[in-house]
């Protein structure tokens, strides 16, 4: 199935993926992490407007910033529905998930 939305990411997201993948690898949960990441990006490619909680309007007209959760991840993304564009802004560990080193 072809993607309905163009999904991009800010440079920081690549760093987020790297650091979270290191945590997942060290604790033996890399496969779970990769599966959640693929699932989240699949949702962003096909139906982002069905996922997440709206947080605020974007500075660029017509957009909304959302927070979506796909255990063990929290994904902050901007959705521009008219343009069919998604921009991933931040990738964080879900609190109290296996990726959350702060709550352990």
C-alpha positions as a printed Julia matrix, in Angstrom:
104×3 Matrix{Float64}:
  0.0    0.0    0.0
  1.49   3.35  -1.06
  2.02   6.04   1.53
 -0.65   8.72   1.59
  1.52  11.27   3.41
  5.07  12.47   2.96
  6.9   11.95   6.27
 10.03  13.91   7.11
 11.93  14.49  10.33
 14.04  17.18  11.92
 17.73  16.23  12.32
 17.35  15.72  16.09
 15.07  12.72  15.47
 17.97  10.74  13.95
 19.91  11.35  17.18
 16.85  10.28  19.2
 16.61   7.02  17.22
 20.31   6.29  17.71
 20.31   6.91  21.45
 17.1    4.94  22.07
 18.32   2.05  19.92
 21.47   1.83  22.04
 19.34   1.51  25.18
 17.14  -1.11  23.54
 20.15  -3.11  22.31
 21.86  -3.06  25.71
 18.78  -4.47  27.46
 18.02  -6.99  24.72
 14.86  -5.29  23.42
 16.07  -3.95  20.07
 13.5   -5.98  18.13
 10.67  -4.51  20.24
 12.02  -1.0   19.69
 12.35  -1.44  15.93
  8.84  -2.91  15.74
  7.34   0.05  17.61
  9.27   2.51  15.45
  8.09   0.84  12.23
  4.52   0.76  13.49
  4.61   4.45  14.44
  6.05   5.51  11.09
  3.55   3.29   9.27
  0.75   5.13  11.02
  2.33   8.47  10.11
  2.57   7.4    6.47
 -1.03   6.28   6.16
 -3.3    7.82   8.8
 -1.6   10.39  11.04
 -4.81  12.3   11.69
 -6.21   9.22  13.47
 -3.31   9.06  15.93
 -2.26  11.17  18.85
 -3.42  14.1   20.91
 -3.35  17.61  19.43
 -1.04  19.89  21.41
 -0.92  23.21  19.54
 -1.08  24.86  16.14
  2.15  25.16  14.21
  3.84  28.45  13.39
  3.36  27.53   9.73
 -0.28  28.05   8.77
 -2.51  25.01   8.55
 -0.56  22.66  10.79
 -1.12  21.01  14.15
  1.44  19.44  16.49
  0.42  16.07  17.95
  1.78  13.65  20.51
  1.31   9.99  19.61
  2.15   6.99  21.79
  3.3    3.62  20.51
  4.7    1.78  23.52
  7.62   2.27  24.29
  7.73   5.51  22.26
  6.25   8.99  22.41
  6.31  10.71  19.02
  5.8   14.45  18.59
  4.88  15.35  15.03
  3.42  18.18  12.98
  0.63  17.36  10.56
 -0.22  19.51   7.55
 -3.37  17.79   6.35
 -3.97  19.85   3.22
 -0.41  19.24   1.96
 -0.41  15.59   3.15
  2.83  16.26   5.03
  4.06  15.03   8.39
  7.18  16.25  10.17
  8.47  14.2   13.09
  9.77  16.65  15.69
 10.83  14.53  18.64
 11.06  10.89  19.7
 11.05  10.16  23.44
 10.83   7.08  25.64
  7.37   6.45  27.07
  7.58   7.02  30.83
  8.0    3.77  32.74
  8.66   1.79  29.54
 11.76  -0.34  29.02
 13.41   2.63  27.26
 12.86   5.04  30.16
 16.14   5.14  32.04
 14.95   8.11  34.15
 12.29   6.15  36.08
 14.48   3.18  36.99
